[in-house]
């Protein structure tokens, strides 16, 4: 087991606690109704400390994405899914919890739409990766970005030529962020049937 410093552990535990509290609050509140004061009170920290780790409350959602991606990276490392099955699984994990899953996606889209420049990447410590997924950390899993996860699974689909990967990834990203808006407007909670239909169309439309 790797040795973690006391300060590193304390900071990581607090950041994860803030993330967990944000997800909990999203189950019954919209992001606009969640305040930094509320988050800090609920996890017993100060606003000064909060802003040492996150520039604004929406950045906690970026932190959630990093955790989610580490789990998806572990899936590829363990070869749990392959090809089309892997892509369907990626989208299924977004929908595992109807309410927070959809709210997280809609909140992310709202957050990204307001950005005037690319946000600074959140630096993660080794202990944060350990807290995200201890088994993945112990197996020294390399954290992948979303495009790398998509391409990993696309590379296992013989009917899609590698020259199509960039275009397909763009289509997958459009699907990922488009469905939450569509279902939000339609006042539907379950996004997965829409993801299924979209994935089927994308994968069949890019076969050689």
Buried (B, 14 or more C-beta within 10 A) or exposed (E): EEEBEEEBBEBBBBBBBBBEBBBEBBEEBEBEEBEBEBBBEBBEBEEEEBBEBBEEBBBBBBBBBBBBBBEBBBBBBEEEBBBBEBBBBBBBBBBEBBEBBBBBBBBBBBBEEEEEEEEEEBEBBBBBBBBBBEEBBEEEBEBBEBBBBBBBBBEBBEEBEEEBBEEBBEBBEEBBBBBBEEBBEEEBEEBBEBBBEBBEEBBEEBEE
